[in-house]
């Protein structure tokens, strides 16, 4: 049947259930959707009667006439219905005017799950209804969404994989599953910890971001091998693809070193890896933090594809190109580039423009594109300033071929690397939009990143130090002497586990010497040691050398399942803004129920309220 | 060596680690200690040089001179040390006066773990230091306590048993382990739910007491078989042997009935039962709520021993004993009794006195003791009013023998049963104090209690109804028609699992019909259905018949391990008052850290503060 009607968009920021009702072949597309927020997938509506998918509609479609095909998922009163396709959901406003009586009749009488084609103009929600409603309808009717094949598959896959992880730790390696408290005490600088008012005036528990202190105390307590599938809490306000509560596979061992932990985790992942996925190879490759930054411009490189950053400073020592001269004349000054293979074929002018714009806006850096044409001519504003031997040297260093595009920038080492690291991913997005598959979704590329710095200069005051990870991380054995002379140069025994460009785990060997811990907390970090006196005291009572790791289970499952968002591997996730859209949590509480906790609400002034609502709408853009 | 010194009591309300460093033989004693708060264990200090154990000292010993033997566990500065024996901990104040210089020298130089005998006067903590310090020192130095054999055994036993439970559910029966949120919304009447302020002014999450709503929604979502080892939260202020956060084995199944759940749990416990314990027999016996009340005076009978309540009303229909006449003349009036076998041998006059006092204080009931002497004479104030045939009938009904004591009371059925149920347990305590073993600690006596009432009259307003358990409990199939006529008479499909007199689990078949659920919530319970609209709406979308159960893991492990308190099967438990004595949680939070949550502390007035501190000290008595 055919209906003329009005559409209004409900599911902005929705983690689109792409491929949900379609063959696995769509999987690759579904993952691409979330890799870049700029992406469209025009292919999805080619050759068919629809103009768009339900899932792709967004504010940029407002006012356009579109045609959608899908199933009637839900109808409320006789006012609107929800249309579903494999890509997402859209609310369809049922026309109430006399002239559309027949349409209304059909719409209101059609059984749910009827397949319909709908044409109409895209409008935004009626004023006043945006806030609660602009978040995903999928979350509001989660119990229906859970019936979908994909959610059933994801939740069962998660359950099975966690069970295998437990078998590996408990049954094969004698780990003890110990539950640690979640009603704890605020940790120094625990700004992201939720508070829980107690019945004692002015006293609060806090929900810890991890069982870090408890698991170290368990080692002091002689538990030897601890693990827990631990619920953790982090209050980051609104952030995309983050949840206020999340789960980590939390592990701690006594008398272990870094390689011991790494082997344990490699064995754990291999043992628990789903049978219906490509088996994984162990041991995982390892890379230093410095190398990751220099080669990929990030501490979590996606090693499924190359496009590595190359330092070409030496090629341009005697260049006449002004901004390269300037850069090289400075300390730490470098010239670096990435080579986008076949970029000349796939990258459009406007792509390059947006890339250069991005570099200026976010890094205040200039990016120089060089197109290597089939005719062997270099097409670039500076081509004429690059001598033949420089070209040859460049081609040798970067293994350039015809039809490649070289993106070149100059500046301070870290900054240039970070920029090119971002451009590398953006170029991968652009190429994949044009059908080039760089990142095989079936491929799982693990990587250990090691030798992080122990300290970083504080952002607000670079003369002071803060822990790169947490203050219990042990220094690298060969750098300990530097603690007392050049602490900034000290490397740590921290390690990150990276999968396909996402950090899925991190851990470290801990400090087990009370004196060293005190020195780092009090002298180097200027922390109030009183807040950690219980831990320091415990170290005084004979602490074994120990270390551990935590794997982010939600993120890991998201990658293993090939899901667009972690919300697709969590039964009842919160929205971007931390709302439970099904039950409407968080919710108001009558003042008398606050009394026992000796707190009262301090209502913000109008101006504050305005500001916070602005922030919230801003967050929705994420 | 011998020292004279001063003692001050630290560990009042301590869950004494009885038997910790002693052979298993002590196990039975260790359990008795916590069965009654009135208990002393004089045997523990017979035949030896000490007058008391560290663990038994309490306020009633203040001012007494005592002699203790034990190990030096800890020394702080040179001011006090902590003496440990198998029973508990005591703080020993090191004398600072010149005359005791030699004593001080020895005390301060003796290595930790030295064995010492200490004599001194019991004093209470110096003023101002009571509050934090009167709670267990064991909790403050938990990481040391964890090294004890018993804690290592308990935590490893717990880990292994939970692993077996998971194998049974996941691997053998296809259950899906699903994590549900702990940041949820306040449930109707959720007065015991902790609040978590959000960054939205006036909006709060709450920490749920169970995943009840989520597990039902998972059934609506077609998960079919769910389980979770779920962290739950209950804010009950200070209560003995309760924890603000606790763990339950949470289970829900679709298309199941009561017997299905019961068989599942029986199989689960048998499969996961520790190999080093007596194997358990299944199926477990079952008893109706009415029968449990009538026979044991409680809904969680300890079926390891008899001493059952017998209704002897008919014996006294024509009695001349006044208070029996009065009782029987009233509606619901009954005469009931328990028979304490060999009571005449073991119960002292003062025992009987305290029993009668208890009956008067707590039940406003008279209790009549009858001693059946070896000389066949009955020794009782009313003996002469009891005719021969009454004696014979009584002897027949109660299977009395010489040397027994019959405790007789008269009054309204429920009240009389409850009183005798309490006396039954108290008599068991008294007999066991005298060396009679009634409750074999190696014995595990499981019992299903079924057919609870669906509703109870509200305490504050008996004309209104409240759910006996929770409003989602399905009515007994054969009583549904009564819902609309005599709801008070409706039995539920709720079931409790009882082990050795403790409730270790409870569950029910749920209502899956939205209309019935609405009727019960709105019409019978007068609840605001808006707060549960998401659940009611879910039931409208095709909910399968479903039911489930939750086992209290802490309580279960406590009984399995034969531990004196649930704190002995939890790695980092809170004190009675919900404090983490190790890290000092809950703690103060600077006002600026409250700002993001739009709350401020409302400090109580002096009088309120006084009141609350009184409550707190009262709680310590528990």
Interface residues (C-beta under 8 A of the other chain):
Chain A: X142 X143 X144 X145 X146 X147 X151 X152 X155 X156 X158 X159 X160 X162 X163 X166 X170 X171 X175 X176 X177 X178 X179 X180 X181 X182 X183 X184 X185 X186 X191 X194 X195 X196 X197 X198 X199 X200 X201 X202 X203 X204 X205 X206 X207 X213 X214 X217 X218 X220 X221 X222 X223 X231 X233 X235 X237 X244 X245 X247 X534 X538 X541 X570 X571 X572 X574 X578 X580 X582 X583 X584 X585 X586 X587 X588 X589 X593 X594 X595 X597 X598 X599 X600 X601 X602 X603 X604 X609 X612
Chain B: X142 X143 X144 X145 X146 X147 X151 X152 X155 X156 X158 X159 X160 X162 X163 X166 X170 X171 X176 X177 X178 X179 X180 X181 X182 X183 X184 X185 X186 X191 X194 X195 X196 X197 X198 X199 X200 X201 X202 X203 X204 X205 X206 X207 X213 X214 X217 X218 X220 X221 X222 X223 X231 X233 X235 X237 X244 X245 X247 X534 X538 X541 X570 X571 X572 X574 X578 X580 X582 X583 X584 X585 X586 X587 X588 X589 X593 X594 X595 X597 X598 X599 X600 X601 X602 X603 X604 X609 X612
